[in-house]
Amino acid sequence: MEFAGRVVVVTGAGAGIGAALARAFAAEGARVVVSDRYATATDAVAHEIGGVSVPADVGVEAEVTALVRHAEDIGPIALMASNAGVLARDAGGCRIRARRGLGP
């Protein structure tokens, strides 16, 4: 698939695999929408690659809807890399914490 000039959305793109995906798509000429629930991280990656920062928590349906609408304002979405994970509660009700030290 050719990505030059096409809109690609990457969730979980504030660090790690998501940021690497965003960089790779940008290197192929895609118009990358960088999304993560941490706006500071999203902004940094978007700035680095010349992408668009749209912070969103993929665990919140309204935020995903807003992310898609924002991306579609740029152009038709060619690919959406749903890289973000959603934290859940374990059987004992304890919150699983993000390993990178961000969030609750």
Buried (B, 14 or more C-beta within 10 A) or exposed (E): EEBEEBBBBBBBBBBBEBBBBBBBBBEBEBBBBBBBBBEEBBBBBBEEBEBBBBBBBBEEEEBBEBBBEBBEEBEEBBBBBEBBEEEEEEEEEEEEEEEEEBEE
